[in-house]
Each structure stands twice: as structure tokens, then as C-alpha cells.
Amino acid sequence: MAFVGMFGSGKTEIAMNMALKLAKEGENVALADLDYVSPYFRSRDKRGFLEEFGIKVVVPPGKYVWADTPMIPPEVFGILSNKDIKAVLDVGGEEDGIAVLGYLRTFMKNTTIYFVINTRRPFTNTVEGIVTFYEKLRNRARVDFDFLVSNTNLGPDTTEEVIKEGEEIVKKASKILEIPVAFTVVPSFLKDCDCEFDKFIIERYMELQW
């Protein structure tokens, strides 16, 4: 599975939580950090933590590990081709960053792609904005996305009302794009939130650097 989204969508946090969920269920999991263009949070920042759970973290080699360089480690092709590995891809959401999916598309025939949306972020705060950027990213990636993910949040200030408002906007975009909503992301402190879609409850592992 691959998670894509615009800057601030929360895709990295979701990718990490999904990898951890699968690992705790006994799966052989690999998380590939393919977010290279102006990354805000990087799953590679939590490499040591993830490896404690048996998750293989795939990052650029050596001196390139912290570079903003669109480089696909050869290991990515291997984990996508190995049916015994549950691969989770954290993919950059800008037009340049998402281009890596185009290079990988022949290896992603069985990969589900999720477009993560935070309606409290610029560019995806309206139905029109979501549709516009969905089409831009899909055309740039040269692959179809399978699901939308409603991840409207304000970090620690998220409320149930904020989540529900986001669901309404994402639901309207879903109808226009004719792509279903896979789930709504809910922070653990709001786990009892009454959501319209299935809930994916997450912990927040990425810390602000200021």
C-alpha cells in the first residue's frame, strides 16, 4: 500500500501507524520512505523506533539518507516484488515528489494507493481544491489512486467537530471523483469519535521541531 498527499496531509504519520499495525499482527513489514521533495516529517526520522518492532525501513543509502534527492533505493523494487512482505510506501505529495510512483508503476500492480486529505490545510480545504490536486497528482504519477482517506486534523487541537467537518468535504469530493473513502483517521485521544466512515485510530509519533 502507498500513502500520498499534499504537504501537511499527515500521510507519513498514517504510513507509520499502518506499518506498526501490520507488524503487531505478525506480518513481515517494510516501510519505504519515498518522501524526498521538501519533506516536513520523514518516516526515516523514526527508523530506530520502527526497527524495534521488526519493521524494515528502506531509505536512500549512505550520505543520501537525509538528502532531498528523488532517489529510489533498489530495495524498493525488491519489497514490492516479494509477496511475503507487506510493503508500505510513504510517498511525496508534491508534483515532483509523486513522480516516483510513475517509475514504480510496473511493480505496483497489487499495491493499493491512498490519497490522504487534511481539509484544514491549504489547497485541500475545499471540494474543488481536492479534485484539482487529485487530478494533478494522478496525472503526474501516471497511476490511478484507489481510495481517499479523511485525515482532517489540527494536531493536538483536533476535535470531533473538526473531524466530522472534514468527512463532509471529503465525502463530496469522493462523489465527484467516484473514488470511495477508505477510512477516517482519528487520534487515539478521540477514539470514541462518532465518525461516518470506518475509523483508523492512530498515535502521533512525529514531533514538531520548534
GIGISUL-V988445 format. One record per residue. RES is the residue in three letters. OMEGA is omega in degrees with one decimal (* if undefined). Layout:
[[RES & OMEGA] [RES & OMEGA]]
This chain:
[[MET & -179.3] [ALA & 178.7] [PHE & 179.3] [VAL & 179.1] [GLY & -179.9] [MET & 177.5] [PHE & 178.3] [GLY & -178.4] [SER & -178.8] [GLY & -176.0] [LYS & -179.6] [THR & 178.2] [GLU & 179.5] [ILE & 179.7] [ALA & 178.7] [MET & -179.3] [ASN & 179.0] [MET & 178.3] [ALA & 179.2] [LEU & 178.7] [LYS & -179.3] [LEU & 179.9] [ALA & 179.8] [LYS & 176.9] [GLU & 176.2] [GLY & 179.8] [GLU & 172.8] [ASN & -168.0] [VAL & 171.8] [ALA & 177.5] [LEU & -180.0] [ALA & 177.9] [ASP & -179.7] [LEU & -179.8] [ASP & -171.0] [TYR & -171.6] [VAL & 179.4] [SER & -178.1] [PRO & 179.6] [TYR & 171.8] [PHE & 177.9] [ARG & 176.7] [SER & 178.9] [ARG & 177.2] [ASP & -178.3] [LYS & -175.4] [ARG & -178.8] [GLY & 179.5] [PHE & -178.5] [LEU & -179.1] [GLU & 176.5] [GLU & 179.6] [PHE & 178.4] [GLY & -179.3] [ILE & 175.7] [LYS & -179.1] [VAL & -177.5] [VAL & -178.4] [VAL & 176.3] [PRO & -175.5] [PRO & 169.6] [GLY & -174.2] [LYS & -178.0] [TYR & -173.4] [VAL & -179.6] [TRP & -177.0] [ALA & 173.4] [ASP & -174.1] [THR & 179.5] [PRO & -176.5] [MET & 178.5] [ILE & 177.9] [PRO & 179.4] [PRO & -179.3] [GLU & -178.6] [VAL & 179.2] [PHE & -179.9] [GLY & -178.1] [ILE & 177.8] [LEU & -178.5] [SER & -176.2] [ASN & -177.6] [LYS & -180.0] [ASP & -179.1] [ILE & 172.0] [LYS & -177.2] [ALA & 175.3] [VAL & -178.5] [LEU & 174.3] [ASP & -169.2] [VAL & 177.6] [GLY & -174.4] [GLY & 176.9] [GLU & -174.8] [GLU & 178.6] [ASP & -177.6] [GLY & -175.4] [ILE & -179.9] [ALA & -179.5] [VAL & 178.6] [LEU & 178.4] [GLY & 179.2] [TYR & -175.9] [LEU & -167.7] [ARG & -179.8] [THR & 178.7] [PHE & -171.8] [MET & -176.8] [LYS & -179.0] [ASN & -178.0] [THR & 176.8] [THR & -177.2] [ILE & -178.2] [TYR & 176.2] [PHE & -174.3] [VAL & -175.2] [ILE & 170.6] [ASN & -174.9] [THR & 174.2] [ARG & 176.3] [ARG & 177.4] [PRO & 176.8] [PHE & 178.8] [THR & -179.8] [ASN & 175.6] [THR & 176.7] [VAL & -178.7] [GLU & 179.2] [GLY & 178.8] [ILE & -178.7] [VAL & -179.0] [THR & -176.5] [PHE & 173.3] [TYR & -178.1] [GLU & 179.4] [LYS & -177.7] [LEU & 179.4] [ARG & 179.5] [ASN & 179.7] [ARG & -179.0] [ALA & -178.6] [ARG & 173.7] [VAL & 177.4] [ASP & 175.2] [PHE & -173.4] [ASP & -175.2] [PHE & 167.8] [LEU & 174.9] [VAL & 178.1] [SER & -177.8] [ASN & 179.6] [THR & -178.4] [ASN & 174.1] [LEU & -178.5] [GLY & -178.3] [PRO & 179.8] [ASP & 179.3] [THR & 176.3] [THR & 177.6] [GLU & 179.0] [GLU & 178.6] [VAL & -179.6] [ILE & -178.2] [LYS & 176.8] [GLU & 178.2] [GLY & 179.3] [GLU & -179.5] [GLU & -180.0] [ILE & -179.7] [VAL & 178.9] [LYS & 178.4] [LYS & 177.6] [ALA & 179.3] [SER & -179.5] [LYS & 179.8] [ILE & -177.3] [LEU & -177.7] [GLU & 177.4] [ILE & -176.2] [PRO & 173.9] [VAL & -177.3] [ALA & -178.8] [PHE & 173.4] [THR & 179.1] [VAL & -177.3] [VAL & 176.9] [PRO & -173.6] [SER & -179.2] [PHE & 174.8] [LEU & -173.5] [LYS & 179.6] [ASP & 179.2] [CYS & 178.8] [ASP & -175.4] [CYS & 178.0] [GLU & -178.3] [PHE & 175.4] [ASP & -178.6] [LYS & 169.3] [PHE & -175.5] [ILE & -176.1] [ILE & 166.5] [GLU & 178.5] [ARG & -177.0] [TYR & -177.8] [MET & -178.2] [GLU & 173.0] [LEU & -177.5] [GLN & 177.5] [TRP & *]]
